Amino acid sequence: MTLLNKQTAHLVFIGAGNMASSIIGGLVANGYPANLITATDLNADQLDALAKRTGINTTSDNQQAAAQADAIILAVKPQVMAAVTEPLKAVTRTHKPLIISIAAGVTVDNLQHWMGPELAIIRSMPNTPALVQTGATGLFANNTVSSAQKAIADTIFSAIGLASWFPLETDLDAVVAISGSGPAYFFMVMEAMEEAGTKLGLSAEAARELTLQTALGAAKLAQASDVTPAELRRRVTSPGGTTEQAIHCFETGGLRELFDTALQAAATRSKELAG
């Protein structure tokens, strides 16, 4: 697939770790001009490998890179965000690029405090399946972000999967609970199914293959279907059959209530991290 409407913005990634590398790889694979992408990092070997793989520009000088940026994607850990962004304040106040953060718990207010007021800022919450370009990213833009800048963000995050906009910054707490942390929930289900399969007599390899293919197939079927997951479940659950017995165990064991409690806990923790 190629991008139908290629943006011509110069993108600068501050930080070139796994998520940034995945986004850059997705952009280049989808036709975004590599010469309009720059990545910075303290790890020279990591930058060299990324440059060889994608053909983008790299540097260790954040300020020099930021001065050329139409959009700066902040891809560093939340605990070092202040230290990384405050030295860029003079550049961002002068050039006023779009600021996009992929760090959990770092708010728009935080970024304005560190980088300057009246900046166009987008918070994004991508998840780890972005590493294989099947991610789900929640996006929130402050009032300074223009429609053209939103289009830039759409281009960036559509390159690694689904990109969805939300009207309130606090909506991102729910996004974290569902899609941000969500892959771990499915991995845990896979883990449990594999273990149960081996207890039923399957080899570990067979239990793993069947579990992963079933998870993939169920997700693809749900995406392709025009009915709800609840209806798909009902169609698989024949009265008096094997599936009905398993579903009954999940229901009587309180699985729905447990998921509700778990997601509420994740959302609450997201709020706490945001201060």
C-alpha positions in Angstrom: 0.0 0.0 0.0 1.2 3.5 -0.7 0.1 6.8 0.8 -2.5 8.4 -1.5 -1.9 11.9 -0.2 1.8 12.2 0.7 2.5 15.0 3.1 5.6 17.1 2.4 6.3 18.0 5.9 9.8 17.5 7.3 9.4 15.1 10.2 11.9 15.0 13.0 11.9 12.1 15.5 13.5 12.8 18.8 14.4 9.3 19.9 14.9 6.3 17.6 13.8 3.4 19.7 11.5 0.6 18.7 8.3 2.6 18.3 10.0 5.5 16.4 11.8 3.0 14.1 8.5 1.2 13.5 6.7 4.4 12.6 9.6 5.5 10.3 9.6 2.1 8.7 5.9 2.2 8.0 6.1 5.7 6.6 8.9 4.8 4.2 7.2 1.6 3.2 4.1 3.6 2.4 5.9 6.0 0.2 6.8 8.9 2.4 10.0 10.6 1.1 12.9 9.3 3.3 14.8 12.6 2.7 12.0 14.4 4.6 12.5 12.3 7.8 15.3 12.9 10.4 15.8 10.8 13.5 18.0 11.8 16.5 19.3 9.6 19.2 22.3 9.2 21.5 22.9 5.7 20.2 25.0 6.1 17.1 24.8 2.4 16.2 21.0 2.5 16.4 20.9 5.5 14.1 23.3 3.9 11.6 21.2 0.8 11.4 18.0 2.8 11.0 19.6 5.0 8.2 20.8 1.9 6.3 17.4 0.2 6.6 15.2 3.3 5.6 17.5 5.8 3.9 16.4 8.7 6.3 18.6 11.4 7.8 20.1 11.0 11.3 21.9 13.2 13.8 22.7 13.3 17.5 22.0 17.1 17.6 18.4 17.6 18.7 18.4 21.3 18.4 19.8 21.3 14.9 17.2 18.8 13.7 14.3 20.6 15.5 15.2 23.8 13.7 14.4 22.2 10.3 11.2 20.4 11.5 7.6 21.0 10.4 6.6 18.3 13.0 8.6 17.0 15.9 7.7 13.5 17.1 8.8 13.1 20.7 9.6 9.4 21.1 11.5 9.3 24.3 10.6 7.8 27.7 8.3 10.0 29.9 10.8 10.2 32.7 13.4 12.0 30.4 10.9 14.1 28.5 11.5 17.3 30.4 15.2 17.0 30.1 15.0 16.4 26.4 12.4 19.0 25.5 13.4 22.0 27.6 16.6 22.6 25.6 14.4 22.8 22.5 12.3 25.7 23.9 14.1 28.5 22.0 13.7 26.6 18.7 10.1 25.7 19.2 9.1 29.2 20.3 10.7 30.6 17.2 9.7 28.1 14.5 6.5 26.8 16.1 6.5 23.3 14.6 3.8 20.8 15.3 4.7 18.8 18.4 3.6 15.1 18.6 4.2 13.1 21.8 4.0 9.3 21.9 4.8 9.2 25.7 2.2 7.9 28.1 1.4 10.2 31.0 2.9 13.4 29.5 0.1 15.9 29.1 -0.3 18.9 26.8 0.2 21.2 29.8 3.5 19.4 30.6 4.7 20.0 27.0 3.6 23.6 27.0 5.5 24.2 30.3 8.7 22.7 28.9 8.6 23.8 25.3 6.5 27.1 25.4 2.9 28.2 25.2 0.7 28.5 22.1 2.3 25.5 20.4 0.3 23.1 18.3 0.5 19.8 20.3 -0.9 16.4 19.6 -0.8 13.5 22.1 -0.8 10.1 20.7 -1.2 6.7 22.3 0.1 4.0 19.9 0.4 0.4 21.0 3.0 -2.3 20.4 1.3 -4.0 17.4 2.6 -0.9 15.6 5.9 -2.8 15.5 4.3 -5.0 12.8 2.2 -2.1 11.3 -1.1 -3.3 12.8 -1.3 -0.8 15.6 -4.1 1.2 17.1 -3.3 4.8 18.0 -5.5 7.3 19.9 -5.0 10.9 19.1 -5.8 14.2 20.8 -5.1 17.7 19.5 -5.1 21.0 21.3 -7.0 24.0 19.9 -3.8 25.3 18.2 -3.5 22.3 15.8 -4.7 23.1 12.3 -6.5 20.7 9.9 -3.3 20.5 7.9 -1.3 19.5 11.0 -4.0 16.9 11.8 -3.5 15.5 8.3 0.3 15.1 9.0 -0.5 13.1 12.2 -3.0 11.0 10.2 -0.3 10.2 7.7 2.2 9.3 10.4 0.0 7.0 12.4 -2.0 5.5 9.5 1.3 4.1 8.3 1.4 1.8 11.3 -2.3 0.8 11.6 -5.5 2.5 12.8 -5.5 6.2 13.8 -8.5 7.5 15.8 -9.1 11.0 17.1 -10.7 11.8 20.4 -12.3 15.1 21.5 -11.0 15.2 25.1 -7.5 14.7 26.4 -8.9 12.6 29.2 -10.3 10.2 26.6 -6.8 8.9 26.2 -7.0 7.3 29.7 -9.6 5.0 28.2 -7.5 4.5 25.1 -4.6 3.4 27.2 -6.9 0.9 29.1 -8.3 -0.6 25.9 -5.7 -0.5 23.1 -2.5 0.8 24.9 -2.5 -2.0 27.5 -4.8 -4.3 25.5 -2.2 -6.4 23.6 -1.1 -7.7 27.0 -4.6 -8.9 27.8 -4.7 -10.9 24.5 -1.2 -12.2 25.1 -2.4 -13.4 28.5 -5.4 -15.2 27.0 -3.1 -16.8 24.4 -0.7 -17.9 27.2 -3.6 -19.4 29.2 -5.0 -21.2 26.1 -1.6 -22.7 25.2 -1.2 -24.0 28.8 -4.7 -25.5 28.8 -4.0 -27.1 25.4 -0.9 -28.9 26.7 -2.8 -30.1 29.7 -5.3 -31.6 27.2 -2.5 -33.5 25.6 -1.3 -31.4 22.8 2.4 -30.6 22.2 3.5 -27.2 23.2 4.2 -26.4 19.5 0.7 -27.5 18.4 -1.0 -25.6 21.2 0.9 -22.5 20.3 0.2 -22.7 16.5 -3.5 -23.4 17.0 -3.9 -20.6 19.6 -2.1 -17.9 17.5 -3.9 -18.8 14.3 -7.3 -18.9 16.1 -6.6 -15.4 17.6 -5.6 -14.1 14.2 -8.6 -15.6 12.5 -11.0 -14.4 15.1 -9.7 -10.8 14.8 -9.8 -10.8 11.0 -13.3 -12.3 11.0 -14.5 -9.6 13.5 -13.0 -6.8 11.4 -14.5 -8.1 8.2 -17.9 -8.8 9.6 -20.9 -6.4 9.6 -22.2 -7.8 12.9 -21.0 -7.4 16.5 -18.5 -9.7 18.3 -21.5 -10.7 20.5 -23.4 -11.9 17.5 -20.3 -13.7 16.1 -19.9 -15.5 19.5 -23.6 -16.5 19.4 -23.1 -18.0 15.9 -20.2 -20.2 17.1 -22.0 -21.2 20.2 -24.3 -24.1 19.3 -26.9 -25.1 22.0 -25.6 -28.0 24.0 -22.3 -28.0 22.2 -18.7 -27.7 23.3 -18.4 -23.9 22.9 -21.5 -23.4 25.1 -19.8 -25.3 27.9 -16.7 -23.2 27.7 -18.6 -19.9 27.5 -20.7 -21.0 30.5 -17.5 -21.4 32.5 -16.3 -17.9 31.5 -19.7 -16.3 32.3 -20.1 -18.0 35.7 -16.5 -17.3 36.6 -17.1 -13.5 36.2 -15.0 -12.9 33.2 -17.0 -9.8 32.1 -16.8 -8.2 35.5 -13.1 -9.0 35.7 -12.4 -7.2 32.4 -14.5 -4.2 33.6 -12.5 -4.1 36.9 -9.2 -4.5 35.0 -9.8 -1.8 32.5 -11.0 0.6 35.2 -7.8 0.0 37.0 -5.7 0.7 33.9 -7.6 3.9 33.2 -7.2 5.0 36.8 -3.5 4.4 36.7 -3.2 6.4 33.5 -4.9 9.3 35.2 -2.4 9.0 38.1 0.6 9.0 35.8 -0.7 12.1 34.1 -0.7 13.9 37.5 
